[in-house]
Amino acid sequence: MPDLPASANRLALEWIEDGQKIALATVTRTWGSAPRPAGSQMAVREDGAFAGSVSGGCVENAVIEEAMSAIADGKIRNLEFGVSDEQAWSVGLACGGTIHVHVAPIATDEQKNVLRSLERAVEESRSVVLASDLETGAWRLIYPDSELDEPFGAPARDAAQRDQSGMAEINKKSWFLTVSNPPLDLAIIGAVHIAQPLAEIAKRAGYTVRVIDPRAHFASAERFPGIALVHDWPDDALTAQPLGRRSAIVALTHDPKLDDPALSTALRSPAFYIGALGSKKSHARRIERLKDAGFADDILKRIHGPVGLAIGARSPAEIAISILAEITAELRSGQKK
């Protein structure tokens, strides 16, 4: 996710509350192998102090100088930097290119309130999109999970779903949409052997992971170091901490008493991925049970079963890799829709 890191945003707000003047620099376009994606941001204070990043270091100083000038004269800037092959190589890129950066001084009460709202959204784990008019510097804050009026609603929802900041033409004007999404969430049902490598690699992939299993001797800190463990029954756990549109869930126990309530709850949620371990025969029986519970065929198609990509996986680690690969494929394909 492109970012003004949460810590940098808080620091920018602290600067504002202390009466400091700041500017916000946003990457709007980059070359193909840029170290920072479009949407990356840097807050710059009037004395040159900064937080965040817009590159691997090759244009940072120039952006800071332009940001300080923007603070002084109150004018926005749309900058374009050519990066040579030598500069690109020094920050780990194979070749050079071009980077576009929008610099806006934060001077109005409305802008300051927008930054406060952005910080609240981060604290609430809520998706939010900041629309910036690159010509005037005007801002508009959009919440994709709310009822939205056009013309901003559809582009904001699309950008948030794709988890990708970028340009949008709205009312014949160029707006840059900066996406801030909460972390991805993976709920693993069943503290079985496969759950151990799956929890670890999912955590490394940036997911907030929780393992749900009422059997405390299975879901122990010794078996899952550094992973959140929930010892409630799955339907209770998923009611207490519901699945959202950035959630994935995998049922691994083979036990209908645990898996079926979890899957039933997941099917009523906006989770982007639902998977269940088991053979084709056991999955067919599972589907019949869920049909008897009132779920229609089109709803049951949401369940990936047998879970994981068909890569011939055998060991728990290989199966975990196949599962996370399928989750990733579903996440990215969903972002292209």
C-alpha positions in Angstrom: 0.0 0.0 0.0 1.4 3.4 -1.0 1.9 5.5 2.1 2.5 8.4 4.2 3.4 6.0 7.1 1.1 6.2 10.1 4.1 7.5 12.3 4.9 10.2 9.7 1.2 11.3 9.6 1.1 11.5 13.4 4.4 13.5 13.3 3.0 15.9 10.6 -0.1 16.4 12.8 2.2 17.1 15.8 4.0 19.7 13.8 0.8 21.3 12.8 -0.6 21.3 16.4 2.7 22.9 17.5 2.2 25.7 15.0 4.7 24.5 12.5 4.2 25.0 8.8 4.4 21.9 6.6 4.0 20.7 3.0 3.0 17.3 1.7 4.8 15.8 -1.3 3.1 13.0 -3.1 4.5 10.7 -5.9 1.9 10.8 -8.7 3.8 8.9 -11.4 7.1 6.9 -11.6 9.3 4.8 -13.8 8.6 1.1 -13.9 11.1 0.0 -11.2 10.8 2.9 -8.8 11.8 2.4 -5.2 8.6 4.1 -4.0 5.2 3.5 -5.7 2.7 6.2 -6.8 0.9 7.5 -3.7 4.0 7.5 -1.5 4.3 10.7 0.5 6.7 12.8 2.5 5.8 15.5 5.0 8.3 18.4 5.1 8.5 21.0 7.8 9.5 24.6 7.2 13.0 24.1 8.6 13.6 21.1 6.4 12.8 18.3 8.8 10.8 15.6 7.0 9.1 12.2 7.5 8.3 9.6 4.9 9.9 9.2 1.5 9.2 9.8 -2.2 12.2 7.9 -3.6 15.2 5.9 -2.7 17.2 9.1 -2.1 17.8 10.3 -5.6 15.4 13.2 -5.6 14.6 13.6 -1.9 16.8 16.7 -1.4 15.3 18.5 -4.4 11.7 17.7 -3.2 12.5 19.0 0.3 13.8 22.3 -1.1 10.7 22.7 -3.3 8.5 21.9 -0.3 10.1 24.5 1.8 9.6 27.0 -1.1 6.0 26.0 -1.3 5.5 26.6 2.4 7.1 30.1 2.0 5.0 31.2 -1.0 1.8 29.1 -0.5 1.8 27.7 -4.0 1.5 24.1 -5.1 4.1 22.5 -7.4 3.9 19.7 -9.9 7.5 18.5 -10.3 9.1 16.2 -12.8 12.5 14.7 -12.2 14.7 12.8 -14.7 16.7 10.1 -12.9 19.9 9.0 -14.7 21.0 5.3 -14.9 23.8 6.1 -12.5 21.5 7.6 -9.9 19.0 4.8 -10.3 21.8 2.2 -9.8 22.9 3.9 -6.6 19.5 3.3 -5.0 19.1 -0.3 -6.3 17.3 0.2 -9.6 18.4 -1.4 -12.9 17.8 1.7 -14.9 16.6 5.4 -14.7 13.5 7.1 -15.7 11.1 9.8 -14.6 9.3 10.6 -11.3 6.4 13.1 -10.9 5.8 14.7 -7.5 2.9 16.9 -6.4 3.9 19.3 -3.5 1.1 21.1 -1.6 1.6 23.4 1.4 -0.7 22.6 4.3 -2.1 26.0 5.2 -5.9 26.0 5.5 -8.0 24.7 8.5 -9.8 22.4 6.0 -6.5 20.7 5.0 -5.5 20.3 8.6 -8.9 18.7 9.4 -8.4 16.3 6.5 -5.1 15.1 7.9 -6.8 14.6 11.3 -9.5 12.6 9.6 -6.9 10.5 7.8 -5.3 9.7 11.1 -8.6 8.7 12.6 -9.2 6.4 9.7 -5.9 4.7 10.3 -6.7 4.3 14.0 -10.1 2.8 13.1 -8.6 0.5 10.5 -10.9 2.1 7.9 -10.3 2.5 4.2 -10.0 6.1 3.0 -9.1 7.8 -0.3 -7.6 11.3 -0.5 -8.5 13.0 -3.8 -6.1 15.8 -4.8 -6.7 18.3 -7.6 -3.3 18.6 -9.1 -4.1 22.0 -10.6 -5.5 23.8 -7.6 -4.3 21.7 -4.7 -7.9 21.1 -3.5 -8.6 18.0 -1.4 -11.5 15.8 -1.0 -11.7 12.9 1.5 -13.7 9.8 0.4 -14.6 6.7 2.4 -15.1 3.7 0.1 -17.2 1.8 2.6 -19.8 4.5 2.8 -22.6 5.4 0.5 -20.9 7.7 -2.0 -22.2 10.3 -4.4 -20.8 10.4 -7.9 -18.6 11.3 -9.6 -16.0 10.5 -6.9 -17.6 7.3 -5.6 -16.8 4.8 -8.4 -13.2 5.9 -8.9 -12.5 5.9 -5.2 -14.1 2.4 -4.7 -12.1 1.1 -7.6 -8.8 2.5 -6.4 -9.4 1.1 -2.9 -10.3 -2.3 -4.2 -7.2 -2.4 -6.3 -5.2 -1.1 -3.4 -3.5 1.2 -5.9 -3.1 5.0 -5.8 -3.2 6.7 -9.2 -4.7 9.3 -11.5 -8.4 9.7 -12.3 -10.3 11.9 -14.6 -13.3 13.3 -12.7 -15.5 16.1 -14.2 -12.9 16.7 -16.9 -10.2 17.4 -14.2 -7.2 15.4 -13.2 -7.3 14.2 -9.6 -4.8 12.0 -7.9 -6.3 9.4 -5.6 -4.2 8.4 -2.6 -5.4 5.1 -1.1 -5.0 4.3 2.6 -6.3 0.8 3.4 -6.1 -1.2 6.6 -3.8 -4.2 6.8 -4.9 -7.5 5.2 -6.3 -10.0 7.7 -6.1 -13.8 7.7 -8.2 -15.9 10.0 -7.0 -19.5 10.3 -9.5 -22.0 11.7 -7.7 -24.8 13.4 -4.2 -24.8 15.0 -3.1 -27.9 12.9 0.4 -28.5 11.5 -0.4 -26.7 8.2 -1.5 -23.7 10.2 2.0 -23.2 11.6 3.9 -22.4 8.3 0.8 -20.7 6.9 0.6 -18.3 9.8 4.3 -17.5 9.5 4.4 -16.9 5.8 1.2 -14.9 5.9 2.6 -12.7 8.6 5.7 -12.1 6.4 3.5 -11.2 3.5 1.9 -8.4 5.6 -1.2 -10.0 6.9 -2.5 -9.6 10.4 -2.9 -13.3 11.4 -5.1 -14.9 14.0 -5.4 -18.6 14.7 -8.8 -19.6 16.0 -9.2 -22.9 17.9 -10.9 -23.6 21.2 -8.4 -26.4 21.8 -5.8 -24.5 23.9 -3.3 -27.4 23.7 -3.3 -27.0 19.9 -3.4 -23.2 19.8 -0.5 -22.6 22.1 2.2 -19.9 22.1 4.9 -22.5 21.9 3.5 -23.8 18.6 2.6 -20.3 17.3 5.2 -17.8 18.6 4.2 -14.2 17.8 0.8 -15.1 16.4 -2.5 -14.0 17.9 -4.4 -17.0 19.3 -8.1 -17.1 20.0 -9.6 -19.9 22.0 -13.3 -19.2 21.4 -15.4 -21.3 19.0 -15.0 -20.0 15.5 -18.4 -18.5 15.0 -18.1 -16.6 18.3 -14.6 -15.4 17.4 -15.7 -14.2 14.0 -18.7 -12.4 15.5 -16.4 -10.7 18.1 -13.9 -9.7 15.4 -15.8 -9.7 12.1 -14.3 -10.4 8.7 -14.0 -7.4 6.4 -13.5 -6.9 2.7 -9.7 -7.2 3.3 -10.1 -10.5 5.2 -9.2 -14.0 4.1 -10.2 -17.1 6.0 -9.0 -20.7 5.8 -10.6 -23.6 7.6 -8.1 -26.4 8.3 -9.6 -28.7 10.9 -11.6 -31.3 8.9 -14.0 -31.2 11.8 -17.5 -30.0 10.8 -18.1 -28.8 14.4 -15.3 -26.2 13.9 -15.1 -25.6 10.1 -18.8 -25.4 9.2 -19.7 -22.6 11.7 -16.7 -20.7 10.6 -17.6 -21.1 6.9 -21.2 -20.2 7.5 -20.1 -16.9 9.2 -17.6 -16.2 6.4 -20.1 -16.7 3.7 -22.2 -14.0 5.2 -19.2 -11.6 5.3 -17.5 -9.5 2.6 -14.2 -11.5 3.0 -12.4 -11.6 -0.4 -11.2 -15.2 0.1 -12.7 -18.3 1.8 -10.9 -21.6 1.7 -11.3 -25.0 3.3 -8.9 -27.9 3.5 -10.0 -31.4 2.5 -10.3 -33.8 -0.4 -12.8 -33.4 -3.2 -15.1 -36.0 -1.5 -14.9 -34.3 1.9 -15.5 -30.9 0.2 -18.6 -32.2 -1.6 -20.0 -33.5 1.7 -19.2 -30.1 3.2 -21.1 -28.3 0.4 -24.1 -30.5 1.0 -24.1 -29.7 4.7 -24.0 -26.0 3.9 -26.8 -26.3 1.4 -28.9 -28.0 4.0 -28.1 -24.9 6.2 -29.7 -22.7 3.6 -26.8 -21.5 1.4 -27.4 -21.2 -2.3 -25.1 -22.6 -5.0 -23.8 -19.3 -6.1 -22.9 -18.3 -2.6 -21.1 -21.6 -2.0 -18.9 -21.1 -5.0 -17.1 -18.5 -2.9 -15.4 -21.4 -1.0 -12.1 -22.5 -2.5 -12.0 -26.3 -1.9 -9.9 -28.2 -1.9 -7.9 -25.2 -0.7 -4.7 -24.0 -2.4 -3.3 -23.9 -5.9 -2.7 -27.3 -7.5 1.1 -27.4 -7.4 1.5 -31.0 -6.1 2.2 -29.8 -2.6 2.8 -32.5 0.0 4.4 -31.2 3.2 2.7 -28.8 5.5 5.0 -26.0 4.4 4.3 -26.7 0.7 0.6 -26.8 1.3 0.8 -23.5 3.2 2.7 -22.0 0.2 -0.1 -23.2 -2.2 -2.8 -21.7 0.1 -1.1 -18.3 0.3 -0.5 -18.3 -3.4 -4.2 -18.9 -4.0 -5.1 -16.2 -1.6 -2.7 -13.8 -3.4 -4.1 -14.7 -6.8 -7.7 -14.0 -5.6 -6.7 -10.7 -4.0 -4.9 -9.5 -7.1 -7.4 -10.8 -9.6 -10.2 -9.1 -7.5 -8.3 -5.9 -7.7 -8.3 -6.0 -11.5 -12.1 -6.5 -11.8 
